[in-house]
Amino acid sequence: MSIKKVVLAYSGGLDTSAIVPWLKDNYDCEVIAFVANVGQGDEELAGVEEKAIKSGASSCYVVDLREELIKEVIYPTLKTGAVYEGQYLLGTSMARPVIARAQVELALKLGADALCHGCTGKGNDQVRFEGAFAALAPQLKVIAPWREWQFNSRQSLLNYLAEKNVPTTASATKIYSRDANLWHISHEGGEIENPWNEPSDQIWMWTKSPEQAPDKAEHIQLSFEKGELTKINGEVVAPVKAIEMLNAIGSEHGVGRIDIVENRLVGMKSRGCYETPGGTILVAALRALESLVYDRTSLKYREEVGLEFAQLVYDGRWFTPLKDALLAAATSLADQLTGDIVVKLYKGNVTVTQRRSPNSLYSEAFATFEGDEVYNQKDAAGFIRLYSLASRIRALHTKAGQ
């Protein structure tokens, strides 16, 4: 297939800097760089357009996707309670649908006939991007250089860039692989490739260690409407600003660090260290609000939806009917998730200290250990007799057969 114009998901790092001239060499095509601003920070975005042009791209588009990421992916996912393998708050996974969609939209707008990404053949992201491409624009060819080219090391990429006179600030001694967005930052490689090694201080970039965190706890009040954060300490805060604020406060108190060995979609295990301070606070607050509002069977179902949704997001199946169905169920339940939660942050911990909701099912009149006039304890005897009826019948049969 002849390729005339390709839109590349570009970051300005070593890999994508090399991909630009490689595409021109191997496909003799025009390369358009697409940069997604998902909150990775001004430092990573500084000068990225100029860098792309110097690498050989005909143009570079920087698209701000931060609000879309929160409103269309993060907040809906929070309603499902999705947590991958019990710990991972899906920071990298959740950013991929909005990035892939915006890349496809640009490609269609510019009349491109191909899409390109810099994901390796070992990771999850290749599946996430290409799954989205298949759902949104199956007619576009997908080019994955790491599955085609001859380069196999950072040094070989650096040599290629030098040969092509493409400037780069990368070096052959990069230790860690990192991915940052508004929700989290991930760290892989270096000493943590050995699961017996404790992460060194240079791993963590956002959060203070619990040992260095303040000795005084801080309380924050979070207000939710239908499962979405609306106020912090009584002040209305827009979504992007809200996450930034919670990240800053949580980081100061050492909140949101995890160190896990996870199962990748492609079959191998990998170790990652993740920092998700604001997300950790939000998850704790929402679980507390659920405990007030959801009845027992509703909570059980939400937990089942959360397990399935976490797997779906991690595996890159966002643009599927199953996502729509699961999200519809979680969103319906979350209509009741309105209320206020107070959390205490202290030395890496998030502790819920206060909770209230107009939809609360908690009744002090029923739950009290003091005398009450609303609950007849004698009623429990009949309930227990019926609840244990199957066990009683089984026991009777066993006794009769002896």
N, C-alpha and C positions, 0 to 999 in steps of 0.2 A: 504494500500500500504506500503510495506516494504521500508524504507529509509536507504541506506547505507552511502551516502556521501551528505552533504549539503553545499552550499556556502552561507554564511551569509554576508549581507551588514553591515559592522562593523564600529563603530565610536570610540569605547573605552569609551563611556559614560555609565551611569548606566544601561540603558535598554539593550544595546547589550552585556554588560558584563554579565548580568544575563541570556541572551538568550543562550549563549554558553553552560553553564552547564545544562540549562533546556532542550536544544535539546538532549544532551547526555543522560539525565535522561529519557526523554519521547519518544525518537525515537531510542535510542541506536545506534547512527550513528556517523560517523566521521564529525567533524565541521571544515570547512576551512573559515577563516576570509578574507573578501575582503574589502579593504579600498580605497576609491576613493579620490585622491588629486584633489580637484576642486578649490583650492586656499583658503581654510579655515584658513590657517596660520600654521607656524611651531609649534606654541605652542600646537595646537590641535593634530598635527601629531607626536609630540615628544614621543618616547617610545611606540607607539601604537602597534608595532609588539610584543614586549616583553609582553605587557599587554594582548594581545590576547592569547598568548601561556599560560600565567599564568592562564587565565580564562578557559583553557581547549581545545583551538583550536589546531589542529594538525599542522597547518601552517597559515601564514598570508601574503597576497599579497597586497602591496601598489602600486597603479597604478596612474601615473600622467596623468590626463585628462584635464588639464587646457587649453592647446592649442585646443584640440577637442571641448571643451565647447565654446570657443570664435568663432573659425572658422566655426564649424558645426551647432551651435545653436544660439549664441548671435548675431553675425553679420547678419546671414540670418533673424532672427526675427526682428532686427532693421530695415531692409529694408521694412518689412511689416507695420511698425509703430504700432505694437501691444502694447497696454497698457490696463491692465485689470481694468474695472470699473473706467476708467478715470484717475487713479493715479498709480496703482501698476505696476512696471516695470518687474514683473515676475521672480524675482531673484531665488527663490527656485524652481519654476516650470521649468525653463530652464535648471537647472542642472540635473534634474531627467532622461531625455532620455539618456545622455551619461553615467551616473552612471549605470542605469539598463542594458544598452547594454554591458558595460564592464563586469558587473557581470555575465550576460548570457554567454559571450564569455569565461570567466574563467571556468564557470561550465561545458561547453561543452568540453573545452580543458582537464579538469581534470576528465571527466567521471562522474560528479556528477549526481544524479537523483532528486535533489531538490534545490530550492532557498528559502532563508528566508530573511525577512526584519523586522525592529523594529517599523514600523509605527503603530500608534494607530487606533482603529476602528472609531474614530471621525473625522479624518482629510482627507485631499485631497491626501496625499502622497501614501496611500495604493492603491488608484485607479491608480495613475501615474505609480507606480512600477509594479503593476500586469497587467495593460494594456500593458505595454512594454513587460513583460514576455510572455503574451499571444500571442503577435504579433511575437516575436522572437524565442520562444522555448515553444510552447504549451504542449509539451510532458513532461516538467519538473513539478513536484509537487511544489506548493507554500505553505510555512508555514508562518503564521502570528501569532506569539505567543500572541500578545495583544488580539486576538480574541479567544484564546484557554485557556490561563493559568488562574490561580486563583488569581494572584496578582492584587491589585487594588490601590496601593499607593507606593510612593517612599520608605517608611519605610519597607513595606513588601518585596520589592526587596532587600533592604539593609540587612534585616534579612536572606533572602535566600543566598545572597553572603557570609555572615558571616558563615552560616551553611556549605557552600561548600568550605570555606577557600579561597575564591577568593578575592584578594586585590582590593580595590577601593578607590579613593579620593573623591567620591561623598558623599554628606550629605543629611540628610532629610529636610534641610531648603533651598534647591534650590528655588530661587524666580522666575527666568525667564526661558522660553524656547527659545533658540536661534539657528539660522541656518545661517552659514556663507559660502560664497564662493567668488570667484574672483569678482563677479558682485555686491553682496550686503551682508548685514547682517540683519536678521529679529529678532524681539523681540516680545514675547507673554507672557501672564501670569502676576502674581504679581498684582500691583495696576491698571494696564491698563485693567484688566478684567472688571472693572467697567467703562463704557464709559464716566461717568461724571468726572473721575479723570484725571487731567492733568499728562502726563508722567513726572516722576521725572528725575533729571540729571543722575541718575545711569542707566537709560534705554539706553541712547545713548553711543555707544562705539567707533565709528569711527569719527564722525563729531563734530566739535565745534558748540556750539550754535551761532546763528547769533549775539547775544550780545557780545560774546567773540571773534568773528571773527575779522580779521584785519580791521582797519579803512580805509585802502587804497585798492582800487580795483586792481584786476589783470586781464590782458588781455592774452588770449591764442588763437593762430591760429591753426585751425585743417584743415588738407587737406584730401580729400576723393577721391577715385577712384571707380566708380560704386557702391557707397553706403558703402564702407568699408574704415575705417580710415587707412591712410598710413603714415602721418607725424604729428608731434606736434611741432609747432614753427619752421617749415622748416626742422626738423630732422626726418629721417626715423626711425620708432620705431616698433619693433615686437609686435604682438597682445597682448601677456600676459603682457609685459612691459608697453605697452600703457595704458591698463586698470589700472594697478597698479599706473602709474604716475597720471592719471586723478583722481583716487580715493584719492591719497595723496593731490593733489592740491585742489580738490573739498572739501575734509574734512576740510582742513585748513580754508576755507571760509564759512563753515556751509551749504554747498550745498547738497541737496539730501535727506533731511528728509521728511517723510510723516507719518501721523497718520490716519489710516483708519479703518472703520468697513466694512468688505467685506463679500460677500456671498460665503460660501464654497460650493463645489460640492455636499457634502452629505446633504445639506439642511439648516444647521445652519449658523448663522452669527458669525463672530469672529473679534476681534479687534487686529490689528497688527501695530507695529511701524517699519518702514523700513528705512534703510540708503543705498542709491544707488548714491553716489556722482559722480563717473565717468560716470555712465549710464545716469544720469540726464543731464550732459553736452553734451553727445553724442546725446541724443534725441533732445535737443534744437537745436543743430547744424544741424542735418539732416532735421528737420522740416524747418529750414531757407533755406537750400539748395533746398528742394522740392519747396519752394515758388518761387524760381527763375526759376526752370527747368520744373516743371510739368504744363501742361495746366489745365484748370478748370475741365474738365471731367476726366482726368487722376488722378488728385488729389482726386476727389470725389471717384473714384473707389479704389484707394489706401487706403483711409480712411475706406471704406467698408471691404476691405481685412483685414485691421488691426484689426477691431472689431471682425471679425470671427476668425482671427488667435490668438488673445489674449485669446478668449474662448477656442480654441483648445489646446493651450499650457497649460493653467490653468487646463483644464480637463484631461490632460495626454493622448492626442490623437496624439502624435508625429509620431508614426509609422503607419500612415494611408494614403490612397490615397488622402484624402482631404488635408492633410498637403502638399503633393507633388504638388498638383494643385495650392493651394494658394501661395506657395512659388515660383512656376514657374512664376506666374503672377507678384508678387512683384519684383522678380529678374529681369524680363524683363524690367519693368519700371525703376528699379534702374540702368540700363545700362547708363542712362543719369545723374546719381547723381555723377558728378565729379566736384570738385571745392574747394574753400577755404572759411572758415567761421572763423570770429573772435568773440569770446564771452568775455564778461566782468563778472567776478565773484565778488560779493560784498554782504556780510552779508546774505548769504543763497539764493541769487538770481543769475540766469544765464540770462544775457541779450545779445542778438546778436547785435553786433555793425557794422560789415562789412560782406559783402558776394560777391562772384564772382564765375562765372563758364563759361567755354567755351561753355556750352550748354544753357546758360541763354536765356529765352524768354523775359526778360525785355529789353525794348528799351527806352532809355531816349528821343530819338527823337520823339517817339509817346506819351510818358507819360508827357512830359514837360508842365508846365503852361505858358511857354513863347511862342512866336510865332513860328510856325513850318510850314513846307511845305509838310508833309507826311500824314497828316490827315485832311480830309475835314469834318468839323463838320456838314455840311448840310446833309451828308450821314446818320447821326444818326436819322433823322426824319423818313426815310423810314424803318429803322430797328425797331424803336419803334412802328410804325404803324402795321407792321407784327407781332411783338412780342406780342402786345396786341390785336390782331385781334379777338381771341376767346372772350375776355371780351367785345369788341365792339359789336360783333354779339349777345351775350347774352343780353346786354343792349338794343339793338334794338328790340329783340323779346319781352322783358319785356315791353317796351314802347308801342309796337304794340298791346299787349294784354290788356292794360289798358283801 
